[in-house]
């Protein structure tokens, strides 16, 4: 619960406040002091590192950046040694706060198979996440070194994360005014399409999602862009059709259809989401994919509302609630508030999804039941932590990021992009 509360504080780091310091300076140093004052244990240390990475980069001082660098490369900081997971999060936070100037350290880490797997994975993830920070030539040079780094990775998960990061670099390039340089001058498109067709099952799911991420922003009439768009759409549509009847094989293609916005799959996805005899997890994936594709389609909203109203559906119902929260406002939040008030779920991940859906809907009437859940010592710690996250999404405290007085003094709903993007951490 402390971990999620710390990250909820991190979400509030972008809020405007008066004072003599640049935005984020006080918060950066406060979080850094707490992190280095004592060893809180890996989970809480990682929560502090994550919250630190959510702060404005303008507040990152050299002492903090150098400390993060030393943790990431394995040096002792604050008189202690940091484990691989802590180092991986320190690396991500370093680049989020420090910007493109720290790219060389990522490239070295990504290409060195002797380093800890967690740290190398973090390098791939962060390069993909920060792809928008680089210009077109930097992205091209980055991609040209990617194949060697992927081949040096024997671990399927590391290779899979590398493929998704590569797709994010391609997508960032396609969003540029003169997009397509990476597809025209590197083998990135061929790497993404061929990996879906030739990789082993344990890597194919990552390859499918990576292809969808790159396809999502693939517009324009450049020959290389057109070829990639046609090849990628054909591969994803054919894969969805061929995997019919096999939920495990079909699941990544269902998620990919939503990510890529493949409109022609919407009837099939809505059928999957509403068929009672369908695999329950696949139904949940289909429900979320529907909301990604059909944001303006009443039939999609209706299908999700039907799922939310059916308490027999368990996991599907809470996945549908999360999907519905992206499509509608607080007018549809009443049923979900009752879930929190009456503690209808015993599993923390279920009530957590409902809590975060309420936070996403922006329903200020949910503050009281969420605050009650946060303070309820009898509830599961995971559920209470999710309530803290939901309150972080929903509300902006009066002066500085602290959740301690949310239930006493809430002044306005927070609508910042940073808070909503923070859902990606969960």
LINTAFEN-V748753 format. One record per residue. N is the residue number from 1. PHI is phi in radians with two decimals (none if undefined). PSI is psi in radians with two decimals (none if undefined). Layout:
n=N phi=PHI psi=PSI
n=N phi=PHI psi=PSI
//
This chain:
n=1 phi=none psi=-0.70
n=2 phi=-1.06 psi=-0.69
n=3 phi=-1.04 psi=-0.85
n=4 phi=-1.20 psi=-0.60
n=5 phi=-1.13 psi=-0.70
n=6 phi=-1.08 psi=-0.75
n=7 phi=-1.22 psi=-0.54
n=8 phi=-1.12 psi=-0.68
n=9 phi=-1.05 psi=-0.71
n=10 phi=-1.03 psi=-0.65
n=11 phi=-1.08 psi=-0.48
n=12 phi=-1.51 psi=0.08
n=13 phi=-1.17 psi=-0.35
n=14 phi=-1.58 psi=0.02
n=15 phi=-1.27 psi=2.45
n=16 phi=-1.27 psi=2.45
n=17 phi=-2.68 psi=2.73
n=18 phi=-1.40 psi=2.66
n=19 phi=2.71 psi=2.93
n=20 phi=-1.41 psi=-0.21
n=21 phi=-1.65 psi=2.74
n=22 phi=-1.06 psi=2.69
n=23 phi=-0.96 psi=2.24
n=24 phi=1.62 psi=-0.20
n=25 phi=-1.09 psi=-0.91
n=26 phi=-1.07 psi=-0.74
n=27 phi=-1.17 psi=-0.72
n=28 phi=-1.01 psi=-0.87
n=29 phi=-1.23 psi=-0.61
n=30 phi=-1.11 psi=-0.80
n=31 phi=-1.15 psi=-0.70
n=32 phi=-1.12 psi=-0.74
n=33 phi=-1.08 psi=-0.77
n=34 phi=-1.13 psi=-0.68
n=35 phi=-1.09 psi=-0.74
n=36 phi=-1.68 psi=-0.14
n=37 phi=-1.15 psi=-0.69
n=38 phi=-2.71 psi=2.85
n=39 phi=-1.47 psi=1.90
n=40 phi=-1.51 psi=-0.10
n=41 phi=1.76 psi=2.64
n=42 phi=-0.99 psi=-0.76
n=43 phi=-1.10 psi=-0.80
n=44 phi=-1.27 psi=-0.64
n=45 phi=-1.03 psi=-0.74
n=46 phi=-1.15 psi=-0.66
n=47 phi=-1.09 psi=-0.73
n=48 phi=-1.10 psi=-0.74
n=49 phi=-1.09 psi=-0.72
n=50 phi=-1.14 psi=-0.79
n=51 phi=-1.09 psi=-0.66
n=52 phi=-1.08 psi=-0.68
n=53 phi=-1.20 psi=-0.26
n=54 phi=-1.54 psi=-0.09
n=55 phi=-1.40 psi=2.80
n=56 phi=-1.07 psi=2.38
n=57 phi=-1.14 psi=-0.41
n=58 phi=-1.10 psi=-0.35
n=59 phi=-1.66 psi=0.07
n=60 phi=-1.49 psi=1.94
n=61 phi=-1.47 psi=2.88
n=62 phi=-1.07 psi=-0.64
n=63 phi=-1.09 psi=-0.72
n=64 phi=-1.17 psi=-0.81
n=65 phi=-1.09 psi=-0.75
n=66 phi=-1.17 psi=-0.64
n=67 phi=-1.12 psi=-0.76
n=68 phi=-1.08 psi=-0.73
n=69 phi=-1.06 psi=-0.79
n=70 phi=-1.11 psi=-0.69
n=71 phi=-1.08 psi=-0.79
n=72 phi=-1.08 psi=-0.66
n=73 phi=-1.59 psi=0.08
n=74 phi=1.72 psi=0.20
n=75 phi=-1.40 psi=2.79
n=76 phi=-1.33 psi=2.28
n=77 phi=-2.30 psi=2.41
n=78 phi=1.00 psi=0.65
n=79 phi=1.09 psi=0.51
n=80 phi=-2.59 psi=2.80
n=81 phi=-1.65 psi=2.48
n=82 phi=-1.90 psi=2.44
n=83 phi=-1.37 psi=3.04
n=84 phi=-1.08 psi=-0.67
n=85 phi=-1.16 psi=-0.75
n=86 phi=-1.09 psi=-0.70
n=87 phi=-1.13 psi=-0.67
n=88 phi=-1.12 psi=-0.72
n=89 phi=-1.24 psi=-0.58
n=90 phi=-1.10 psi=-0.67
n=91 phi=-1.10 psi=-0.80
n=92 phi=-1.05 psi=-0.79
n=93 phi=-1.15 psi=-0.67
n=94 phi=-0.99 psi=-0.81
n=95 phi=-1.32 psi=-0.58
n=96 phi=-1.09 psi=-0.71
n=97 phi=-1.49 psi=-0.61
n=98 phi=-1.57 psi=-0.36
n=99 phi=1.42 psi=-2.94
n=100 phi=-1.03 psi=-0.39
n=101 phi=-1.04 psi=-0.37
n=102 phi=-1.69 psi=0.16
n=103 phi=-1.02 psi=-0.71
n=104 phi=-0.95 psi=-0.63
n=105 phi=-1.16 psi=-0.60
n=106 phi=-1.14 psi=-0.76
n=107 phi=-1.09 psi=-0.70
n=108 phi=-1.14 psi=-0.77
n=109 phi=-1.12 psi=-0.79
n=110 phi=-1.03 psi=-0.64
n=111 phi=-1.62 psi=-0.02
n=112 phi=-1.83 psi=1.77
n=113 phi=-1.20 psi=-0.16
n=114 phi=-1.37 psi=-0.31
n=115 phi=-1.37 psi=2.84
n=116 phi=-1.01 psi=2.45
n=117 phi=-1.02 psi=-0.74
n=118 phi=-1.05 psi=-0.69
n=119 phi=-1.23 psi=-0.68
n=120 phi=-1.16 psi=-0.69
n=121 phi=-1.05 psi=-0.74
n=122 phi=-1.07 psi=-0.62
n=123 phi=-1.12 psi=-0.79
n=124 phi=-1.05 psi=-0.86
n=125 phi=-1.02 psi=-0.79
n=126 phi=-1.24 psi=-0.65
n=127 phi=-1.08 psi=-0.70
n=128 phi=-1.17 psi=-0.75
n=129 phi=-1.11 psi=-0.64
n=130 phi=-1.70 psi=0.30
n=131 phi=-1.00 psi=-0.55
n=132 phi=-1.15 psi=-0.36
n=133 phi=-1.32 psi=-0.30
n=134 phi=-1.71 psi=2.69
n=135 phi=-1.48 psi=3.03
n=136 phi=-1.04 psi=-0.72
n=137 phi=-1.16 psi=-0.67
n=138 phi=-1.09 psi=-0.74
n=139 phi=-1.11 psi=-0.74
n=140 phi=-1.03 psi=-0.82
n=141 phi=-1.12 psi=-0.63
n=142 phi=-1.11 psi=-0.80
n=143 phi=-1.14 psi=-0.60
n=144 phi=-1.12 psi=-0.40
n=145 phi=-1.66 psi=0.02
n=146 phi=-1.29 psi=-0.75
n=147 phi=-1.00 psi=-0.78
n=148 phi=-1.09 psi=-0.69
n=149 phi=-1.17 psi=-0.69
n=150 phi=-1.14 psi=-0.74
n=151 phi=-1.17 psi=-0.50
n=152 phi=-1.29 psi=-0.20
n=153 phi=-1.67 psi=1.96
n=154 phi=-1.50 psi=-0.36
n=155 phi=-1.36 psi=2.16
n=156 phi=-1.02 psi=-0.66
n=157 phi=-1.16 psi=-0.73
n=158 phi=-1.11 psi=-0.75
n=159 phi=-1.12 psi=-0.70
n=160 phi=-1.10 psi=-0.78
n=161 phi=-1.14 psi=-0.59
n=162 phi=-1.12 psi=-0.67
n=163 phi=-1.14 psi=-0.75
n=164 phi=-1.14 psi=-0.69
n=165 phi=-1.12 psi=-0.71
n=166 phi=-1.04 psi=-0.74
n=167 phi=-1.09 psi=-0.65
n=168 phi=-1.20 psi=-0.58
n=169 phi=-1.17 psi=-0.77
n=170 phi=-1.06 psi=-0.77
n=171 phi=-1.10 psi=-0.72
n=172 phi=-1.09 psi=-0.68
n=173 phi=-1.14 psi=-0.68
n=174 phi=-1.20 psi=-0.43
n=175 phi=-1.38 psi=-0.23
n=176 phi=-1.14 psi=2.78
n=177 phi=-1.01 psi=-0.72
n=178 phi=-1.93 psi=1.01
n=179 phi=-1.18 psi=2.71
n=180 phi=2.02 psi=-0.04
n=181 phi=-1.04 psi=-0.74
n=182 phi=-1.12 psi=-0.75
n=183 phi=-1.20 psi=-0.58
n=184 phi=-1.29 psi=-0.58
n=185 phi=-2.02 psi=0.04
n=186 phi=-2.37 psi=3.09
n=187 phi=-1.65 psi=0.34
n=188 phi=-1.02 psi=-0.80
n=189 phi=-1.06 psi=-0.78
n=190 phi=-1.13 psi=-0.69
n=191 phi=-1.04 psi=-0.78
n=192 phi=-1.19 psi=-0.75
n=193 phi=-1.28 psi=-0.75
n=194 phi=-1.19 psi=-0.58
n=195 phi=-1.14 psi=-0.63
n=196 phi=-1.08 psi=-0.69
n=197 phi=-1.42 psi=-0.46
n=198 phi=-2.07 psi=-0.13
n=199 phi=-1.39 psi=2.81
n=200 phi=-1.21 psi=2.84
n=201 phi=-0.99 psi=-0.65
n=202 phi=-1.26 psi=-0.19
n=203 phi=-1.92 psi=-0.34
n=204 phi=-1.11 psi=-0.66
n=205 phi=-1.03 psi=-0.77
n=206 phi=-1.08 psi=-0.74
n=207 phi=-1.11 psi=-0.68
n=208 phi=-1.11 psi=-0.81
n=209 phi=-1.14 psi=-0.68
n=210 phi=-1.07 psi=-0.75
n=211 phi=-1.07 psi=-0.70
n=212 phi=-1.16 psi=-0.69
n=213 phi=-1.09 psi=-0.74
n=214 phi=-1.21 psi=-0.61
n=215 phi=-1.25 psi=-0.50
n=216 phi=-0.95 psi=-0.67
n=217 phi=-1.92 psi=0.40
n=218 phi=-1.52 psi=1.54
n=219 phi=-2.14 psi=3.02
n=220 phi=1.85 psi=2.88
n=221 phi=-1.97 psi=0.22
n=222 phi=-1.04 psi=2.46
n=223 phi=-1.03 psi=-0.75
n=224 phi=-1.15 psi=-0.66
n=225 phi=-1.18 psi=-0.78
n=226 phi=-1.06 psi=-0.79
n=227 phi=-1.09 psi=-0.79
n=228 phi=-1.09 psi=-0.75
n=229 phi=-1.08 psi=-0.79
n=230 phi=-1.15 psi=-0.77
n=231 phi=-1.12 psi=-0.76
n=232 phi=-1.15 psi=-0.78
n=233 phi=-1.07 psi=-0.76
n=234 phi=-1.09 psi=-0.75
n=235 phi=-1.10 psi=-0.77
n=236 phi=-1.24 psi=-0.73
n=237 phi=-1.17 psi=-0.73
n=238 phi=-1.16 psi=-0.70
n=239 phi=-1.11 psi=-0.70
n=240 phi=-1.10 psi=-0.72
n=241 phi=-1.22 psi=-0.75
n=242 phi=-1.20 psi=-0.51
n=243 phi=-1.49 psi=0.06
n=244 phi=-0.90 psi=2.25
n=245 phi=1.62 psi=-0.18
n=246 phi=-2.08 psi=1.70
n=247 phi=-1.06 psi=-0.69
n=248 phi=-1.14 psi=-0.73
n=249 phi=-1.32 psi=-0.55
n=250 phi=-1.38 psi=-0.48
n=251 phi=-0.93 psi=-0.88
n=252 phi=-1.10 psi=-0.53
n=253 phi=-1.27 psi=-0.56
n=254 phi=-1.14 psi=-0.84
n=255 phi=-1.06 psi=-0.72
n=256 phi=-1.11 psi=-0.65
n=257 phi=-1.05 psi=-0.70
n=258 phi=-1.21 psi=-0.77
n=259 phi=-1.08 psi=-0.73
n=260 phi=-1.46 psi=-0.18
n=261 phi=1.19 psi=0.77
n=262 phi=-1.40 psi=1.64
n=263 phi=-0.99 psi=-0.63
n=264 phi=-1.17 psi=-0.23
n=265 phi=-1.57 psi=-0.09
n=266 phi=-1.03 psi=-0.78
n=267 phi=-1.02 psi=-0.73
n=268 phi=-1.15 psi=-0.70
n=269 phi=-1.17 psi=-0.72
n=270 phi=-1.13 psi=-0.64
n=271 phi=-1.12 psi=-0.77
n=272 phi=-1.04 psi=-0.75
n=273 phi=-1.20 psi=-0.40
n=274 phi=-1.95 psi=-0.10
n=275 phi=-1.37 psi=2.16
n=276 phi=-1.17 psi=-0.51
n=277 phi=-1.59 psi=0.12
n=278 phi=-1.41 psi=2.67
n=279 phi=-0.94 psi=2.28
n=280 phi=-1.13 psi=-0.72
n=281 phi=-1.14 psi=-0.68
n=282 phi=-1.14 psi=-0.65
n=283 phi=-1.08 psi=-0.71
n=284 phi=-1.13 psi=-0.77
n=285 phi=-1.05 psi=-0.74
n=286 phi=-1.14 psi=-0.66
n=287 phi=-1.08 psi=-0.76
n=288 phi=-1.21 psi=-0.67
n=289 phi=-1.09 psi=-0.64
n=290 phi=-1.03 psi=-0.77
n=291 phi=-1.21 psi=-0.52
n=292 phi=-1.20 psi=-0.60
n=293 phi=-1.54 psi=-0.82
n=294 phi=-1.86 psi=0.91
n=295 phi=-1.01 psi=-0.53
n=296 phi=-1.79 psi=0.13
n=297 phi=-1.67 psi=2.02
n=298 phi=-0.99 psi=-0.55
n=299 phi=-1.12 psi=-0.62
n=300 phi=-1.19 psi=-0.82
n=301 phi=-1.06 psi=-0.72
n=302 phi=-1.09 psi=-0.74
n=303 phi=-1.11 psi=-0.72
n=304 phi=-1.19 psi=-0.69
n=305 phi=-1.12 psi=-0.69
n=306 phi=-1.05 psi=-0.73
n=307 phi=-1.16 psi=-0.70
n=308 phi=-1.15 psi=-0.57
n=309 phi=-1.35 psi=-0.21
n=310 phi=-1.77 psi=1.75
n=311 phi=-1.25 psi=-0.17
n=312 phi=-1.33 psi=-0.21
n=313 phi=-1.47 psi=-0.20
n=314 phi=1.04 psi=-2.06
n=315 phi=-1.04 psi=-0.67
n=316 phi=-1.05 psi=-0.69
n=317 phi=-1.10 psi=-0.78
n=318 phi=-1.27 psi=-0.56
n=319 phi=-1.14 psi=-0.70
n=320 phi=-1.13 psi=-0.64
n=321 phi=-1.09 psi=-0.74
n=322 phi=-1.13 psi=-0.72
n=323 phi=-1.09 psi=-0.74
n=324 phi=-1.10 psi=-0.56
n=325 phi=-1.14 psi=-0.37
n=326 phi=-1.46 psi=-0.26
n=327 phi=-1.84 psi=-0.49
n=328 phi=-2.26 psi=2.88
n=329 phi=-1.68 psi=-2.70
n=330 phi=-1.28 psi=-0.11
n=331 phi=-1.16 psi=-0.35
n=332 phi=-1.85 psi=0.29
n=333 phi=-1.62 psi=-0.17
n=334 phi=-0.99 psi=-0.81
n=335 phi=-1.10 psi=-0.65
n=336 phi=-1.26 psi=-0.60
n=337 phi=-1.07 psi=-0.69
n=338 phi=-1.10 psi=-0.64
n=339 phi=-1.00 psi=-0.75
n=340 phi=-1.24 psi=-0.78
n=341 phi=-1.08 psi=-0.69
n=342 phi=-1.69 psi=0.03
n=343 phi=0.89 psi=0.96
n=344 phi=-1.23 psi=-0.31
n=345 phi=-2.01 psi=2.51
n=346 phi=-1.71 psi=-0.42
n=347 phi=-1.49 psi=2.30
n=348 phi=-1.12 psi=-0.60
n=349 phi=-1.19 psi=-0.51
n=350 phi=-1.26 psi=-0.89
n=351 phi=-1.18 psi=-0.48
n=352 phi=-1.13 psi=-0.75
n=353 phi=-1.08 psi=-0.73
n=354 phi=-1.13 psi=-0.75
n=355 phi=-1.08 psi=-0.79
n=356 phi=-1.21 psi=-0.60
n=357 phi=-1.05 psi=-0.73
n=358 phi=-1.10 psi=-0.74
n=359 phi=-1.08 psi=-0.67
n=360 phi=-1.20 psi=-0.58
n=361 phi=-1.28 psi=-0.34
n=362 phi=1.31 psi=0.54
n=363 phi=-1.55 psi=1.84
n=364 phi=-1.14 psi=-0.35
n=365 phi=-1.21 psi=-0.24
n=366 phi=-1.42 psi=-0.14
n=367 phi=-1.04 psi=-0.80
n=368 phi=-1.13 psi=-0.89
n=369 phi=-1.12 psi=-0.60
n=370 phi=-1.19 psi=-0.69
n=371 phi=-1.14 psi=-0.70
n=372 phi=-1.07 psi=-0.73
n=373 phi=-1.15 psi=-0.73
n=374 phi=-1.04 psi=-0.67
n=375 phi=-1.60 psi=-0.03
n=376 phi=-1.41 psi=1.79
n=377 phi=-1.13 psi=-0.28
n=378 phi=-1.52 psi=-0.25
n=379 phi=-1.42 psi=2.76
n=380 phi=-1.05 psi=2.46
n=381 phi=-1.07 psi=-0.62
n=382 phi=-1.11 psi=-0.72
n=383 phi=-1.15 psi=-0.71
n=384 phi=-1.15 psi=-0.67
n=385 phi=-1.11 psi=-0.70
n=386 phi=-1.12 psi=-0.62
n=387 phi=-1.11 psi=-0.67
n=388 phi=-1.10 psi=-0.74
n=389 phi=-1.09 psi=-0.79
n=390 phi=-1.06 psi=-0.71
n=391 phi=-1.16 psi=-0.62
n=392 phi=-1.11 psi=-0.63
n=393 phi=-1.24 psi=-0.59
n=394 phi=-1.52 psi=-0.58
n=395 phi=-2.30 psi=2.71
n=396 phi=-2.12 psi=1.94
n=397 phi=-1.10 psi=2.86
n=398 phi=-1.18 psi=-0.76
n=399 phi=-2.01 psi=-1.17
n=400 phi=-2.26 psi=2.84
n=401 phi=-1.17 psi=1.77
n=402 phi=-2.61 psi=2.38
n=403 phi=-1.62 psi=0.09
n=404 phi=-1.19 psi=-0.41
n=405 phi=-2.12 psi=0.36
n=406 phi=-1.01 psi=-0.70
n=407 phi=-1.37 psi=-0.12
n=408 phi=-1.78 psi=-0.58
n=409 phi=-2.54 psi=1.64
n=410 phi=-2.02 psi=2.15
n=411 phi=-1.78 psi=-0.55
n=412 phi=-2.90 psi=2.74
n=413 phi=-1.22 psi=2.41
n=414 phi=-1.54 psi=2.22
n=415 phi=-2.07 psi=0.36
n=416 phi=-1.23 psi=2.53
n=417 phi=-1.08 psi=-0.56
n=418 phi=-1.09 psi=-0.72
n=419 phi=-1.13 psi=-0.77
n=420 phi=-1.22 psi=-0.63
n=421 phi=-1.14 psi=-0.45
n=422 phi=-1.15 psi=-0.30
n=423 phi=-0.99 psi=-0.46
n=424 phi=-1.08 psi=-0.38
n=425 phi=-1.29 psi=-0.20
n=426 phi=-1.94 psi=none
//
